[in-house]
Amino acid sequence: MKTVLIVGSGGRCHALAEALSRSSEVSKIYVAPGNAGIAGKAECVPISETDIAALQSFAIAHAVNLTVVGPETALAAGIADAFTAAGLPVFAPNKAAARIETSKEFAKALMQKYDIPTATYRLFDDYDTAFNYCLTLPVPVVIKYDGLAAGKGVVVARTREEVDSALIAMLKEKRFGHGRALIEKFLCGEEFSFMCLVNGRNVYPLALAQDHKRAFDGDMGPNTGGMGAYSPVPFITDADHTFALKRIMQKTADAMVDEGCPFCGVLYGGLIKTADGIKVIEFNARFGDPETEVVLPRLTSDLFSILTDV
């Protein structure tokens, strides 16, 4: 029987613990740090998700057979690199591959180089230059912080005042850190989330989902990290699914291999169906939250076996 360590604390990790608890191969699940809700399915361990040394020591001491990483902060801290170097099986991309999420500049440059459909963009580190550029664009304007911001570093600015406020927060106040601002054309359409299990050029799709990002009725509020989700997604046709899988998810996995940073883990495509076809809004390098909470309950296969095989 196998022992699993899940790194993280939110609803995503609760869903992972629930799915892994259904495996006939798993006898013990630890979650670090976990939460009170997860405690009904697994043993919570008071170790921070970014304390890589402590997590590694725990995995060795408790003969953990597989570590599954939830949050992006642990990926950015290099948990996969450290665990792999120690000979510990881990389902997560290494730090170089995680740049598909941790650096919007890396992701956009990759898409541009390999002709993966996405919005046109420019990067800025100076407030005045960025604001003047925004004045040349029609609103709404999409402004993204080039780095991790817990799902809150994206602003869809519908007025010049909102543009000003977002750029001040990112480039003057450094509210999310000392990163740059990426400004891109607004894409109009229905968004959906496409998570795939990936190892190198091997891509295995999970069920589609759609999450609710904008606060307030009528999607009139600011973006959040996600307030709920549903699956399946009825407005995506079979042709849409095939295009998204082959022209976006598979092509991105191949591009990562060609760039010398092959991906192993969950490649999350934040996609949008526009009048001009399906395009990429963003990539994440882990299970989505809250999408995991509606996708994994639909899985009829043994999640431990799947993750181990991948």
JOVENNOR-V845597 format. One record per residue. N is the residue number from 1. RES is the residue in three letters. SS is DSSP state (@ for helix, = for strand, . for the rest). OMEGA is omega in whole degrees, -180 to 180 (NA if undefined). Layout:
BEGIN
n: (N;N)
res: (RES;RES)
ss: (SS;SS)
omega: (OMEGA;OMEGA)
END
This chain:
BEGIN
n: (1;2;3;4;5;6;7;8;9;10;11;12;13;14;15;16;17;18;19;20;21;22;23;24;25;26;27;28;29;30;31;32;33;34;35;36;37;38;39;40;41;42;43;44;45;46;47;48;49;50;51;52;53;54;55;56;57;58;59;60;61;62;63;64;65;66;67;68;69;70;71;72;73;74;75;76;77;78;79;80;81;82;83;84;85;86;87;88;89;90;91;92;93;94;95;96;97;98;99;100;101;102;103;104;105;106;107;108;109;110;111;112;113;114;115;116;117;118;119;120;121;122;123;124;125;126;127;128;129;130;131;132;133;134;135;136;137;138;139;140;141;142;143;144;145;146;147;148;149;150;151;152;153;154;155;156;157;158;159;160;161;162;163;164;165;166;167;168;169;170;171;172;173;174;175;176;177;178;179;180;181;182;183;184;185;186;187;188;189;190;191;192;193;194;195;196;197;198;199;200;201;202;203;204;205;206;207;208;209;210;211;212;213;214;215;216;217;218;219;220;221;222;223;224;225;226;227;228;229;230;231;232;233;234;235;236;237;238;239;240;241;242;243;244;245;246;247;248;249;250;251;252;253;254;255;256;257;258;259;260;261;262;263;264;265;266;267;268;269;270;271;272;273;274;275;276;277;278;279;280;281;282;283;284;285;286;287;288;289;290;291;292;293;294;295;296;297;298;299;300;301;302;303;304;305;306;307;308;309;310)
res: (MET;LYS;THR;VAL;LEU;ILE;VAL;GLY;SER;GLY;GLY;ARG;CYS;HIS;ALA;LEU;ALA;GLU;ALA;LEU;SER;ARG;SER;SER;GLU;VAL;SER;LYS;ILE;TYR;VAL;ALA;PRO;GLY;ASN;ALA;GLY;ILE;ALA;GLY;LYS;ALA;GLU;CYS;VAL;PRO;ILE;SER;GLU;THR;ASP;ILE;ALA;ALA;LEU;GLN;SER;PHE;ALA;ILE;ALA;HIS;ALA;VAL;ASN;LEU;THR;VAL;VAL;GLY;PRO;GLU;THR;ALA;LEU;ALA;ALA;GLY;ILE;ALA;ASP;ALA;PHE;THR;ALA;ALA;GLY;LEU;PRO;VAL;PHE;ALA;PRO;ASN;LYS;ALA;ALA;ALA;ARG;ILE;GLU;THR;SER;LYS;GLU;PHE;ALA;LYS;ALA;LEU;MET;GLN;LYS;TYR;ASP;ILE;PRO;THR;ALA;THR;TYR;ARG;LEU;PHE;ASP;ASP;TYR;ASP;THR;ALA;PHE;ASN;TYR;CYS;LEU;THR;LEU;PRO;VAL;PRO;VAL;VAL;ILE;LYS;TYR;ASP;GLY;LEU;ALA;ALA;GLY;LYS;GLY;VAL;VAL;VAL;ALA;ARG;THR;ARG;GLU;GLU;VAL;ASP;SER;ALA;LEU;ILE;ALA;MET;LEU;LYS;GLU;LYS;ARG;PHE;GLY;HIS;GLY;ARG;ALA;LEU;ILE;GLU;LYS;PHE;LEU;CYS;GLY;GLU;GLU;PHE;SER;PHE;MET;CYS;LEU;VAL;ASN;GLY;ARG;ASN;VAL;TYR;PRO;LEU;ALA;LEU;ALA;GLN;ASP;HIS;LYS;ARG;ALA;PHE;ASP;GLY;ASP;MET;GLY;PRO;ASN;THR;GLY;GLY;MET;GLY;ALA;TYR;SER;PRO;VAL;PRO;PHE;ILE;THR;ASP;ALA;ASP;HIS;THR;PHE;ALA;LEU;LYS;ARG;ILE;MET;GLN;LYS;THR;ALA;ASP;ALA;MET;VAL;ASP;GLU;GLY;CYS;PRO;PHE;CYS;GLY;VAL;LEU;TYR;GLY;GLY;LEU;ILE;LYS;THR;ALA;ASP;GLY;ILE;LYS;VAL;ILE;GLU;PHE;ASN;ALA;ARG;PHE;GLY;ASP;PRO;GLU;THR;GLU;VAL;VAL;LEU;PRO;ARG;LEU;THR;SER;ASP;LEU;PHE;SER;ILE;LEU;THR;ASP;VAL)
ss: (.;=;=;=;=;=;=;=;.;.;@;@;@;@;@;@;@;@;@;@;@;.;.;.;.;=;=;=;=;=;=;=;=;.;.;.;.;@;@;@;.;.;=;=;=;.;.;.;.;.;.;@;@;@;@;@;@;@;@;@;@;.;.;.;.;=;=;=;=;.;.;@;@;@;@;@;.;.;@;@;@;@;@;@;@;.;.;.;.;=;=;.;.;.;.;.;.;.;@;@;@;@;.;@;@;@;@;@;@;@;@;@;@;.;.;.;.;=;.;.;=;=;=;=;.;.;@;@;@;@;@;@;@;@;@;.;.;.;.;.;=;=;=;=;=;.;.;.;.;.;.;.;.;=;=;=;=;.;.;@;@;@;@;@;@;@;@;@;@;@;@;@;.;.;.;.;.;.;.;.;=;=;=;=;=;.;.;.;=;=;=;=;=;=;=;=;=;=;=;.;.;=;=;=;=;.;.;.;=;=;=;.;.;=;.;.;@;@;@;.;.;.;=;.;.;.;.;.;=;=;.;.;.;.;.;.;.;@;@;@;@;@;@;@;@;@;@;@;@;@;@;@;@;@;@;@;@;@;.;.;.;.;.;=;=;=;=;=;=;=;=;=;=;=;.;.;=;=;=;=;=;=;=;=;.;.;.;.;.;.;.;@;@;@;@;@;@;@;.;.;.;.;@;@;@;@;@;@;@;.)
omega: (-170;177;-177;172;174;-180;179;-173;-171;-180;177;-178;173;179;177;180;178;-178;-179;179;178;-178;177;-178;-173;179;-177;177;172;174;-178;-1;179;176;-174;179;-179;-175;177;-178;-174;177;180;-177;-175;177;179;-180;179;177;-171;-179;-180;178;179;179;179;-179;179;-176;-177;176;-179;-178;179;174;179;-174;179;-168;180;-179;178;178;-180;179;175;-178;-179;178;-177;-179;179;179;-180;179;-179;178;-178;177;-178;177;176;-173;-179;-180;-180;176;176;175;-172;177;178;177;178;-178;-178;178;178;-179;179;-178;-173;174;175;-169;179;-180;173;-173;169;-179;-179;171;-179;-176;-175;-180;-180;-178;179;177;180;179;179;-176;173;174;3;178;178;-179;-177;172;-177;-179;-179;179;177;178;-175;-178;178;180;171;-173;-177;177;177;179;178;174;-179;-178;-179;-179;176;-179;-175;-170;178;-179;-180;-173;-179;-177;-177;179;179;178;177;-179;-177;179;178;177;-177;179;179;179;172;-176;-178;178;178;172;-170;165;-177;-180;180;-175;-178;-174;169;-180;178;176;170;178;-178;-173;-174;177;174;178;178;-179;-176;-178;-179;174;173;176;-179;-174;-177;-177;174;179;6;-177;-170;-177;177;-180;176;179;176;-178;180;179;-178;-179;-174;-172;-179;-173;179;-178;178;177;178;-180;179;177;-178;179;178;178;-178;-175;173;-177;179;173;-176;176;171;-169;178;178;-177;176;179;180;-178;-179;-179;169;180;169;169;-173;-176;175;180;176;27;-174;-179;-177;178;180;-176;176;178;-177;180;179;179;-174;180;-180;-179;-177;179;180;-180;NA)
END
